[in-house]
């Protein structure tokens, strides 16, 4: 089948677009408002951008009222946010925090998760999550869209601190992803879980290329 988004109909019962780029990591983002109210929400349009220094991004569409989401506003106004990894064990809590609520609602309470103090930023971390990245806001790229929710804010932040629970670090020094079981978004209402892995190394002896693909930053001075 073939269609042109916004110009021709795809003819399917459900829009296929979000199922064409999968699986998508979930950025479970915690922020703090200027008034000190915590916010926690998942964004499946999330990714790391580079590694030296490390930057991440999440894309937040407007809400059903056509307003910018609290996560976006908080990150811009305070200059900080935290990424919390969403896992199989935390799937229900993550899903509860996805509800559209009033600005004064604390989604940590709604999700039933525990707040943990961060070290470099003020927003709390999800204590039950195995991996956190504390981030300082860098910039927003706003893409105009169609309809109430079409416009999107792409929030970019520099990672200034990383937390990894020791029990998920294997003897070889690698993160044990199958043990963590992170979840990812497919299309529609579908998710997947990472419970296996395989390794492929690019042929050749270009050590600089291999280091970049691994994401190895320059040694600390």
C-alpha positions in Angstrom: 0.0 0.0 0.0 1.0 3.6 -0.5 -0.3 6.9 0.9 0.8 10.5 1.3 0.3 11.7 4.9 -2.2 14.5 5.0 -2.9 14.3 1.3 -4.3 10.8 0.5 -6.0 8.2 2.7 -4.2 5.1 3.8 -7.4 3.1 3.7 -6.6 1.1 6.9 -8.6 0.8 10.1 -5.8 2.5 12.1 -3.2 5.0 11.1 0.1 3.0 10.5 2.6 5.8 10.9 3.7 5.1 14.5 4.1 1.4 13.7 6.7 2.2 11.0 9.4 3.3 13.4 9.7 0.8 16.1 10.4 0.0 18.9 10.7 3.5 20.3 12.4 4.0 23.7 10.1 5.6 26.3 11.4 8.7 28.0 9.7 8.7 31.4 10.4 12.3 32.2 10.2 13.9 35.6 10.2 17.7 36.1 9.5 20.2 38.8 7.3 23.4 38.3 8.4 26.8 39.5 5.8 26.3 42.3 7.6 23.0 43.4 5.0 20.6 42.0 6.4 17.4 40.6 5.3 16.1 37.2 6.0 12.7 35.7 5.0 11.7 32.1 6.1 9.2 29.5 7.1 10.2 25.9 7.7 7.5 23.3 9.3 9.9 20.9 12.6 9.9 22.9 16.2 9.3 22.0 19.8 10.0 22.8 21.4 12.4 20.3 25.2 12.2 20.9 27.6 11.0 23.6 30.5 13.4 24.2 29.0 15.2 25.9 25.8 13.2 26.1 22.5 14.8 25.0 19.0 13.4 24.9 15.7 14.6 23.5 12.0 14.0 23.9 9.2 15.3 21.7 6.0 16.4 23.5 2.9 17.1 21.4 0.4 19.6 22.7 -2.4 18.3 24.9 -6.0 17.7 23.9 -6.8 21.4 24.8 -4.1 22.6 22.4 -1.8 23.7 25.2 1.9 22.9 25.7 2.4 20.1 28.2 3.5 20.6 31.7 6.7 18.7 31.1 7.7 21.2 28.3 6.8 24.2 30.4 8.6 23.0 33.5 11.8 22.0 31.6 12.0 25.4 29.9 11.2 27.4 33.0 13.5 25.6 35.5 16.1 24.4 33.0 16.1 20.8 34.3 14.5 17.4 33.8 15.2 13.7 34.6 14.9 10.6 32.3 13.7 7.5 34.1 13.9 4.1 32.3 10.5 2.5 32.0 10.5 -1.3 32.5 8.2 -4.3 32.4 7.8 -4.2 36.2 6.9 -0.5 36.0 4.6 -0.7 33.0 1.4 -0.1 34.9 2.9 2.9 36.9 4.2 4.4 33.6 0.7 4.0 32.0 -1.0 5.7 34.9 1.3 8.6 34.7 0.3 9.1 31.0 -3.1 10.4 31.9 -3.9 14.0 31.1 -4.3 15.8 34.4 -4.6 19.3 35.8 -1.2 21.1 36.3 -1.4 20.7 40.1 -1.6 16.9 40.1 1.6 15.1 41.2 1.9 12.1 38.9 4.4 10.4 41.3 1.4 9.9 43.6 -0.9 9.0 40.7 1.5 6.4 39.5 2.3 5.1 43.0 6.0 5.4 42.7 8.6 6.7 45.1 10.5 10.0 44.8 14.3 9.9 45.0 16.5 12.9 45.3 18.7 13.8 42.4 22.3 15.0 42.8 22.7 17.7 40.2 19.2 18.9 39.5 16.0 19.5 41.5 13.4 17.2 39.8 13.0 13.9 41.6 13.9 10.5 40.2 11.6 7.5 40.1 13.3 5.4 42.8 12.0 2.1 41.4 13.5 2.7 38.0 16.9 1.0 37.3 18.4 3.9 35.3 18.2 7.7 35.5 19.7 10.6 33.7 19.7 14.0 35.2 19.6 16.6 32.5 20.0 20.4 32.1 17.8 22.0 29.5 19.6 23.0 26.3 17.0 24.2 23.8 13.5 23.7 22.3 12.8 23.0 18.6 9.1 23.7 17.9 7.6 22.1 14.9 4.2 23.4 13.7 1.5 20.8 13.1 -2.1 20.4 12.1 -5.0 20.2 14.5 -5.1 20.6 18.3 -2.3 18.1 19.1 -0.2 18.3 15.9 2.3 20.9 17.0 5.3 19.4 18.9 8.0 20.7 21.2 11.4 18.9 20.8 13.2 19.3 24.1 16.9 18.8 24.1 18.9 18.4 27.4 22.5 17.7 28.3 23.0 14.7 30.6 24.9 15.8 33.7 24.5 12.7 35.9 23.7 9.1 35.3 22.4 6.6 37.9 22.5 2.8 37.3 21.5 0.3 40.0 24.4 -2.0 40.7 22.3 -5.2 40.5 21.8 -4.6 36.7 25.5 -4.3 35.9 26.9 -7.7 34.8 30.3 -9.1 35.6 31.7 -8.0 32.2 30.8 -4.4 33.1 27.9 -4.1 30.7 24.3 -3.2 31.6 22.2 -6.4 31.7 19.4 -5.2 29.5 17.5 -8.5 29.4 17.5 -8.5 33.2 16.1 -4.9 33.3 13.4 -5.7 30.7 12.9 -2.1 29.4 9.7 -1.5 27.5 9.3 0.3 24.2 6.4 1.7 22.2 5.1 0.1 19.0 2.1 1.7 17.3 -1.5 1.9 18.3 -1.8 0.8 22.0 1.0 -1.8 21.6 4.3 -2.1 23.5 7.2 -4.5 23.5 9.7 -5.6 26.0 13.5 -6.1 25.5 14.3 -9.6 26.9 17.1 -10.7 24.5 20.1 -9.2 22.6 22.7 -10.1 20.0 26.0 -8.6 19.1 27.4 -7.5 15.7 30.7 -5.7 15.3 31.4 -3.8 12.1 34.3 -5.4 10.1 37.6 -3.7 10.0 40.2 -2.3 12.5 39.0 1.3 12.7 39.2 1.7 16.5 37.9 5.2 16.4 34.8 4.1 14.6 34.2 1.3 17.0 34.6 3.6 20.0 32.1 6.0 18.5 29.5 3.3 17.9 30.0 2.1 21.5 29.4 5.6 22.7 32.6 5.9 24.6 33.3 9.5 25.7 36.7 10.9 26.1 38.4 9.9 29.4 37.8 12.1 32.4 40.7 14.5 33.1 
